[in-house]
């Protein structure tokens, strides 16, 4: 994590802002709609983000 990400990340006692969670379906739609335009690097960024989010949710389910 970069120092910029650390500054903009919510603290341990802060909830994610509602717009962030509610934007995920819109972001997914954009990726679906514009998939042909994504570069290899952008596709990898999307894959990495998906993997990280799934890992966290699976960890919480235990």
C-alpha positions as CSV (number, residue, x, y, z in Angstrom):
1,X,0.0,0.0,0.0
2,X,1.3,3.4,-0.9
3,X,1.4,6.3,1.5
4,X,-1.3,8.0,-0.6
5,X,-3.6,4.9,-0.2
6,X,-2.9,4.9,3.5
7,X,-4.0,8.5,3.8
8,X,-7.2,7.9,1.9
9,X,-8.1,4.6,3.6
10,X,-10.7,4.5,6.3
11,X,-9.5,3.9,9.8
12,X,-10.2,0.7,11.7
13,X,-13.1,2.3,13.5
14,X,-14.6,3.9,10.3
15,X,-17.2,2.2,8.1
16,X,-16.8,2.3,4.3
17,X,-18.9,5.1,2.9
18,X,-22.2,3.9,1.5
19,X,-21.4,5.3,-2.0
20,X,-18.3,3.0,-2.2
21,X,-20.3,-0.2,-1.7
22,X,-23.2,1.0,-3.9
23,X,-20.7,1.9,-6.7
24,X,-19.5,-1.7,-7.0
25,X,-22.3,-2.8,-9.3
26,X,-21.8,0.2,-11.5
27,X,-18.1,-0.5,-11.6
28,X,-18.8,-4.1,-12.6
29,X,-21.2,-2.9,-15.3
30,X,-18.6,-0.5,-16.7
31,X,-16.0,-3.3,-16.8
32,X,-18.5,-5.6,-18.6
33,X,-19.5,-2.9,-21.0
34,X,-16.0,-1.7,-21.9
35,X,-14.1,-5.0,-21.6
36,X,-12.9,-4.9,-25.2
37,X,-11.1,-1.6,-24.4
38,X,-9.3,-2.8,-21.3
39,X,-5.5,-3.2,-21.6
40,X,-3.8,-6.3,-20.3
41,X,-2.6,-4.2,-17.3
42,X,-6.1,-2.9,-16.6
43,X,-7.5,-6.5,-16.8
44,X,-4.9,-7.6,-14.2
45,X,-5.9,-4.7,-11.9
46,X,-9.5,-5.8,-12.1
47,X,-8.6,-9.5,-11.4
48,X,-6.4,-8.5,-8.5
49,X,-9.1,-6.4,-7.0
50,X,-11.7,-9.1,-7.3
51,X,-9.3,-11.6,-5.7
52,X,-8.6,-9.4,-2.8
53,X,-12.3,-8.7,-2.1
54,X,-13.2,-12.3,-2.4
55,X,-10.4,-13.3,-0.1
56,X,-11.5,-10.9,2.6
57,X,-15.2,-11.9,2.4
58,X,-14.3,-15.6,2.5
59,X,-12.0,-14.9,5.5
60,X,-15.0,-13.2,7.3
61,X,-17.2,-16.2,6.6
62,X,-15.1,-18.5,8.7
